[in-house]
Amino acid sequence: MPNRFRLAFAAIPLAALMTASAMAAPLKVAFVYVGPVADGGWSYQHNLGRLALEREFGAKIETTYVESVPETADAERVIRQLAAKGYGLIFTTSFGYMEPTLKVAKLFPQVRFEHATGYKTAPNVVTYQARFWEGAYLLGVLAGRTTKTNTLGYVASFPIAEVIRNIDAFTLGARSVNPKIRTKVVWADTWYDPGKERQAAEALVAQGADILCQNTDSPAVLQLAEEKGLHAFGWDSDMSKFGPHAQLSANTQNWGIYYIDEVKKVMEGSWSGARQTRSGIKEGVVVLAPLNSSVPSDVASMFESKKQAIMAGTLVPFAGPLKDNTGVLKVPANTAVSIDDLMQLNWFVEGVDATVPK
């Protein structure tokens, strides 16, 4: 190396060199998925958010993901490995990852963690979720005006507040336009198992359900509806390609909006832990897929009117008076269920023909 270059290099303070190196290094961002990215639903949609990050930031970030991670000790192992490999921002995208995320966060206080759908935070842990019940309510409106049997079917995953909220909101939306509605529930006890999801849907059809909804991750429910000439809804993603005649709409998420915003916070130095965020239709995170062309114009107009009312805050899905499905008044008139109570919801509203498993 010529002397003039050696001298110029030596004149740069070591701290400045380290800072420049750190600035040049991409932010390493990791995602942990409960299902395969090809599930067509929940994990697929989160992975679209990851891809949106790559498009937005290019070489400034480096992303990776681990798919089909069970909500067991395996989750803690995977999250710990990602932290140890230098990933500075880790998104764990399923409810059952809450405790594993918190455990690993204690071991790696310099790493930022974000957990989807949980309710516990820490100095370096944020929880985030969509106000998905807003979309579920609107799907219920479509179901209530479309059903011929007044019996709706719901394929449920696990009896946690997140799922109970969606079943309740779906039923409330349906009964807001058709008080005769009854919602029957079959628990699949899985987030992603096309075989079990299909069996649950078949059981609901056998009970008279002519419109199906779900809180599971594969398109199996919609595919069954397509085969039987019934209607159903996509969940988490627009599943219309799996049931172009069956899908009336879909309750989907645009996670890219949220992920881009959080990465910007890290890059700007404004990211902080111990936060809880809940984004809905107004923020563009909850997105309703285009209505099927078979939906009558008056129903489509009502759907859009109610969507605008939710965005404006003049329609609150969980507003009283609300009774549970045993007839007990749970929420008096002129009162809305608080967000804290929604996060712990453990009862079914009037019209749900099911009990919450213990």
N, C-alpha and C positions, 0 to 999 in steps of 0.2 A: 504493500500500500504506500503510495507517495506520501512524503512527509506532510504536505499541506493538508491532505485528507485525514491523516492520522491525528494531526494537531486539532483540526476542526472537530473531529469526532470526540477527542478527549476533552474539548472545551464544553461539551454538553453535559450538564449535571446529571448524575445517575437517576435522581428522582424524576427528572423530566423524561428521561428515556423510558423509565418504568411506566410513567403516566401515558406516554405516547403508545407504548406497547399495549397497555390495558385498553386504551381507546380504540386501538385497531382490532382487538380481539372481538369476535362476534359474541353476542349474548346467547348463551346456550339455554334453550327452552325445551322442556320435555312434557309429554302427555302420557297419562296412564288410562287405558280404556278397559271397561268391563266386558265388552264384546269385541267381535272382529270389526275392522273398519268397513268391511263389506256387508255389515248387518242390514244396511238399508234404513237404519233408524238412528238411535241415540249416538252410538260411537261413530257412525258414518258422518253424522252432522257435526260432531265435535272435530272430526278430522278435516272437514271442510273449513272449519275455523282455523285450524293449524295451517292449512294451505293458504288461506287468506293472509295469515301472518307472513308467510314466505313471500307472497306477491308484494305485500306492503313494504317490507323492510329489506328484502334481498339479502345481500352479503352481510348486513349488519346483525343478522341472527343466524343461529344454527338450530334446527329443530329435530326432534326424534319422537318416537312413540313406542309404547309397548301395548299390544292388544291382547284381549281375552285374559285379563288378569282377574282371578277369582277374588271375591271379597273375604279372603281368609288371611292366614299368615303369609301367603305368597305376596299379597299386596304390600305388606311392610317390607319384605325383602326387596321387591322391585323398586319401591320408592327409595329405599336406602341406597341401593346400587346406583341409581340415577344421581342422587345427591353426591355420592362419593366420586362419581365420574366428572364432577364439575358443572353440572347443570344448575344454573343460578335461579331459574324460575321453573317450578314444577306444578303442572295442573293435574290434579287427581279427580277424575270425572264421574265418580259414582258414590252414592250415599254410603255404602259399606266401607269406603276408604277413609272415613272420618277419623276413627281412632288410630289406624296405621299412620295417617298423615301427621297427626299431632305427635305421635311417638317419635317419628323420624325428625320432625321439625325441632324437637328438643335437642337432638344429637347434632343438628346442623343449623345453628342459629343464624349463620350468614346466608343461608339459602332462603329464597322466598317461595312459599307454598300457597296454592290456591285450590280449595276443595269445593267441588260442585254439589249443591243441594244439602249440604250439612248445616249445622247450627252452632258449632263450637269454633272459636277462633283462638289465636295466640299472637304474641308479638310479631311473629313472622309467618302467620297463617291468616288468609282471607277466605271467607266462604262466599260463594256466588250461586245464584240460581235465577231462573226465569219465573215470572209470575204466570206460570203455564195454565193456572186455573182460569185466567181470562180467556184464553183460547178454548179451553175445555167447555166453558159456559157457552161460547158462541157455537161450538159444534153441537151442543145440546139443543140450541135454538133450531138449527137445521134438522136435527133428528126429530124434535117434537112436532115440526110442521110436515115431516116427510113420512113418518111411520104410518102404517095401516093397521098394525096390531096393537099399538100403544105399549108395546113391550120392547125395551131396548136391552142390548146385551153388552157387558163390559168385561173384557179379559184383563184381569189385574195381576200384577207381579207379586209384590209383597205388601203386607198391611202396615205400611209406614205412613206418616202424615202426608208426605208428598203425593202418594197414590190416593189416599183417602180424599184429599183436597180435590183431586181431579175428578174422581167419581162423583163427589158431591156437587161440584161446579157443573159438570155435564148434566146431572139430573136437575139441578136448579134452572139451568138454561132451558132444558126441555119442558119442564113444568111451567115455566113462565109463559109459554105459548100453548101448552096443552096439559092442563092439570090432571088428566087421566093417566099420564105416563107412569110406568113402573120400570125401574132399572134392575135387571138381574146381573149378578156378579159371579164369576168363576175365577178362583185363584189359581194361577199357573205355577206359582212359587219359583219363578225364574224371571230374569230380565230378558234372556235370549235363549230360546229353545223352540225353533219353528214347529217341531212335532207336538210339544206340549201346548203351544199357543193355538195350534190348529184344533187339537182335541178340545180345548176349553171353548173355542168358538163353536165347534160342532154341538157341544152340550148346550150352549146358549140358544142356538137355532132350534134345537129339539124342545126347548122350553118356550118357543114362540117368538123369540127375538127376530125382528126383520131388519134391524139396523144395529151394527156392531161398532164398538169403540174399544180401545185397548190402552194399557200402560206398559206395554212390552215393546221389544225392539225390532222384531222381524216383520216382514210384510205378510206373514202366514195368515193372519186374520183377514186382511183385505183380499188375499188370493182366494180364500174360501168363499167370501162374499161374492166375488166375481164369478166363481164357478156356479153358485147357487142362485144368481140373479138377484142378490140382495144389495143393500147399501152399507157402506162402512166408511171409516175415516183413517187417513194416514196419521201416523203418530211420530213426532220428532222430526221426520223428514217427509217431503212430498213423495208419496208412494204410488202416484197415479199410474206409473208405467206398469205396476204389478196388477192394477185393477182399474183400467180406464173408465169402465162403466160403473163400477161399484163405488169408487171414491167420490164422496160429495165435496170434501175439502180435506185439509190436513192441518194439524196443529204442529207447526215447525219452529225451529229456532235458528237465528242468524248469530252464531257464537262469534263469528269473525269480528263483529263490532266490538264486543266486550274484550276479546283477546288483544286486538290492536290497541285499544285504549290502555290496557294494563301494561303492555310492553312499552308503550310510550311513557308511562309513569316511571318504569324502571330506568329507561334511558335518560329521562330528565331528572332523575333523582328524587321524584316526588312520591314514589311507591311507599305505602305504609301498611303494616299488618293490622290485625285486630279489627278488621272491617267486615261488614256483611252487606252485600249488594243484591238487589232483586230488581231485575229489569223486565219490562213487559211489552205490550203492544206499542205504547207511546214511544218507547225508546228504540223500537225497531228490532228488538231481540226476539220477541214472540211474533211470528209471522204466520198468517193464515193463507194456505195455498188457494189458488184460484178456484172458484166454485165450478162444479160440474155443470155442463150446459143443460142438464136435465132439471136443474133447480129452477122452479117457477120465478118469474120476475118479481112478484110481490114478496116472495120469501127472500130472494136475494136482496131486495130493498130493505126489508126488515133486518136482515143480517148485517148489512152495512150500517144501518142506523144505530143498531146496538153496539157495533164495534166502535163507531165514532163516540158514542156516549161513554163507553169504557175509557177511551183515550182521554176524554174531557173530564173524567172523574164524576160524571153525573149518574152513571150506572156502576154500582158496586155489587159484584156477584154475591158476596156473603153479607148482605144487609138484611136485618130483621124486618118482620118477625120470621124466625126460623124454628121449626120443630125438628126433633130427631125422628127416626123412623119408628119409635115407640109412642110418639105423640107428645113427648115432653117438650115444652117450650125452652129452647136453648138460648135464643137471641131475641130480645124484645124488639118491638117496633121502634123505628128511628134510631137504631143502634147497628153498628157494623162490627163484625168479628175483628178483633185487633190482630195486627200482624204477628204478634207473639203467640196468640192463641191459634192462629192459622198454622204456624210452624209446628204446633203440637196437636193438631186436630186428630181426634181419635173416635169420632162418631159419624154415623151416616145420617143424612138429611131425610126428611119425609119423602117417600117415593122410591127409596132404595130397598129392594127386597133381598137383604143380606145382613149378616152380622159381622162385626170386625173381629177376626180371629185373635185369640189371646196369645 
